[in-house]
Amino acid sequence: MLSPDIASQITFDAAGLVPVVVQDRASGTVLMMAWADASAVANTIATRRGTYFSRSRNEQWVKGETSGSVQHVHEVRVDCDGDTLLYIVDQVGAACHNGTRSCFDTATLLAAADA
C-alpha cells in the first residue's frame, strides 16, 4: 500500500493511473514510458524493481518478470504538478518489448538543427 505521504504528492488520473517515464541512470537515455497505479508505485518503492500497470491486460506487471530485462530502480521522482513520475534505473537487457534498448529507438520526427 502506498503511504499517505507519498500518495498525497501524486495526482492519479480518473482511471487511478499516473504516467511513468523511465530513464537510464548511467546514460540519461529515456528508455520507456508506462503507467502505474498506486499499488505499482508502492511495489516499486518497496522492491526497487520497476512495477507498472498494463491498461490492455488490466493487471500489474514487474519489468523483467518474464523477459529477464530487469529494472533496478535507484530513484522515483515526481514532477512539479505531481502528475508524472520519473524512475531512474539501471536497465538489464532491453527496456522495450520489441527487444531494443529504448522504446524511443524507432523514429525521429524532428532532429536537432545544426548550429
N, C-alpha and C positions, 0 to 999 in steps of 0.2 A: 504494500500500500504506500502511496506517495505521501510523504509527510505534509501536513497543512502548511508549513513554512515554505516548502518548495512549490506545492500546488498553487499557492496564492500568487506566485510570481509568473505563472504560465497561463496564457489565455488559450483554452481549447476551443475549437470551432463547435458548431451545432451538433456535429457527429461525435464530439468528445475527442477529437484528434488535434495534433499540432504537427506542422511540418518540421522535419529534422534534416539539416544539411550536414553531411559528413565530410570532414577534411582530414587529409593525411598529416600527421604530426611532423614528420621529417621534411616533406617537400612542400607542404601547403596546398597541394593539389586537391581540388574538390572531387571527391570520389563518387558520391551519390546523394540522392535526396529520397527520403522515405517519410512515412507517417508514424506517429506514436500516440498511443492513448496513455492515460495516467499510469496504468499498470506496467506498460512497456518502459516508460521513463523510470518508474520505481525499480524495475528489474535491472535496467541499465546501470543505475546508480549503485544498486546493491551488489551486482556481479562484475561490473566493469566490462561487460560484453554488450555489443550493440544489439538492442532489442527493439523491435518495431511492431506495427500493426498493419496487416495486409487488408486493404479495403476490398480486394477482389475475393479473397478467401474468408474474410471476416474472422481473422484469428491472429493472435500474436505469434511472432517468429523471432528467432535469435539468429543473427548473421553467422553463417558458417556451420550451423547445426547439421545441415545435410551436405553442404558443399565442401566444408573444411576451410573455407575462406573466412577466417575469424577476424573480428574487430576487437582489439583491446582498447577500451575507452579510457583516455587519460583525463579528459575534461568534458564537462557538459556545461555549455554556456547558454544563456537566454538573451535574446535581442532586446533592444530598448523598449519595444512595445509589448514584450512578453509573448508574442505570437509565433515565434520561430525559435527552434533550438539549434545549436551547433555542437556536434560531437567531434572532438579532436581525438583521432585514433591512430594506432599502429595497425595497419591492414596486413593481414597474412593472406597472400593469394589475391585473386581478382575480387574487386568490390562489386562489379556489375554482374547481373545474372547471365549476361551473354558471354562472360569469360574474359572481359577486358579489365584492365586495372581500374578504370574510371568509367562511369556511365556517361561522361561528357567527352569521350574519345571519338564520337561518331561524326559530327559535322560542326563546322564553324560557320555561323550565319553572318557574323561581322568580325573581321580581323582587325587587329590594331593597325592604324595608319603609320607609315614610315615617317619619321620626324625629319 
